[in-house]
Amino acid sequence: MAESKYHLEIESDPNNLITVEEFVNYFSVDLNIKEEKMAGLLLSVTEATTNAIIHANKGKKEKTVTIDVDIEDKKLLIRIKDQGPGFDPDKVPDPTEPENLLKDSGRGLYLMKIYMDEVKYNVTPSGTETILVLNL
């Protein structure tokens, strides 16, 4: 695969989310992403990165999260890769169910599905890749 247009690698530390936000703002301005798509894009990338840091890599600083951004066929592709064991997205509880409405977590995947045109997961032996797709 060719080198990504934009690349970021961070340690699994929630304090690095500010760097991720700056990265998203940088490539979004560079690529002229429409302003009305910015909030959802930023939320989706930070949610996916938070999941990678906390759930997949268990906050272990020696593990990294990489974010690669490309454009293919008028689609923005953002790949967030962790070094965790993987998960089954179908087993994540639905945050819109009454018993889950007041929970502190569990909305990330749901929000990504709302704001992105497509959300895919690629589970590999070395970690899970969350692929966010936004039509431009």
C-alpha positions in Angstrom: 0.0 0.0 0.0 1.2 3.5 -0.8 2.2 5.8 2.0 -0.7 7.7 3.5 -1.3 11.3 2.8 -1.4 12.1 6.5 0.0 9.9 9.3 0.1 10.2 13.1 1.4 7.7 15.7 0.8 8.3 19.4 1.4 6.4 22.6 -1.7 5.0 24.3 -2.2 7.9 26.6 -5.5 9.8 26.7 -3.5 13.0 27.0 -2.5 12.5 23.4 -6.1 13.1 22.3 -5.3 16.9 22.0 -2.6 15.9 19.4 -5.3 13.9 17.6 -7.6 16.9 17.5 -4.9 19.1 16.2 -4.1 16.5 13.5 -7.8 16.3 12.4 -8.0 20.1 12.3 -4.8 20.2 10.3 -5.7 17.7 7.6 -9.3 18.9 7.4 -8.2 22.5 6.6 -5.6 21.1 4.2 -8.2 19.1 2.4 -11.0 21.7 2.5 -13.4 19.6 4.5 -16.8 21.3 4.7 -17.3 23.0 8.0 -20.6 21.3 8.7 -18.8 17.9 8.5 -16.0 19.0 10.9 -17.7 18.4 14.3 -18.8 14.9 13.4 -15.4 14.1 11.9 -13.6 15.3 14.9 -15.9 13.4 17.3 -15.6 10.2 15.3 -11.8 10.2 15.1 -11.4 11.1 18.7 -14.0 8.4 19.8 -12.2 5.7 17.6 -8.8 6.8 19.1 -10.2 6.8 22.6 -11.5 3.2 22.1 -8.1 2.2 20.7 -6.2 3.7 23.7 -8.6 2.6 26.5 -10.3 -0.6 25.4 -7.9 -2.1 22.9 -4.4 -1.1 24.2 -5.6 -0.9 27.9 -3.8 2.5 28.3 -0.4 0.8 28.1 1.9 3.5 26.9 4.3 1.1 25.2 1.4 0.3 22.8 0.7 2.8 20.0 -2.2 4.0 18.0 -1.7 5.0 14.4 -4.0 7.1 12.3 -3.6 7.2 8.5 -5.7 9.5 6.3 -6.2 9.1 2.5 -8.6 10.2 -0.2 -9.9 7.5 -2.6 -12.7 8.1 -5.1 -14.0 11.3 -3.4 -14.0 9.6 0.0 -12.0 10.5 3.0 -10.6 7.3 4.6 -9.3 7.4 8.1 -7.7 4.3 9.5 -7.2 4.1 13.3 -5.1 1.1 14.2 -4.5 -0.3 17.7 -2.4 -3.1 19.1 -5.3 -4.8 21.0 -6.9 -8.2 20.8 -9.9 -7.1 18.7 -13.6 -7.1 19.5 -17.0 -7.9 18.0 -18.8 -4.7 17.2 -22.1 -6.6 17.2 -21.6 -7.4 20.9 -21.4 -3.8 22.0 -24.6 -2.8 23.7 -27.0 -0.4 21.8 -26.8 3.0 23.6 -30.3 3.8 22.5 -31.8 0.9 24.5 -33.5 2.2 27.7 -31.2 0.2 30.1 -28.1 1.8 28.4 -29.3 5.5 28.2 -27.6 6.6 31.5 -24.3 4.7 31.1 -21.2 6.8 31.0 -19.7 5.0 28.0 -20.8 3.0 25.0 -21.9 5.8 22.7 -18.7 6.0 20.6 -19.5 3.4 18.0 -23.1 4.6 17.7 -21.9 8.2 17.2 -19.4 7.2 14.6 -22.1 5.4 12.6 -24.3 8.6 12.7 -21.6 11.0 11.6 -19.6 8.8 9.1 -20.9 7.5 5.8 -19.4 4.1 6.6 -17.6 2.5 9.6 -15.7 -0.8 9.1 -13.5 -2.9 11.3 -10.5 -4.9 10.2 -9.4 -7.3 12.9 -5.8 -8.5 12.4 -3.4 -10.6 14.5 -1.5 -7.4 15.4 -4.6 -5.2 16.3 -7.8 -3.8 15.1 -8.1 -1.2 12.4 -11.2 1.0 12.6 -11.9 2.5 9.1 -14.0 5.7 9.0 -15.3 6.7 5.6 -16.7 10.2 4.8 -18.0 11.1 1.4 -16.6 14.4 0.2 
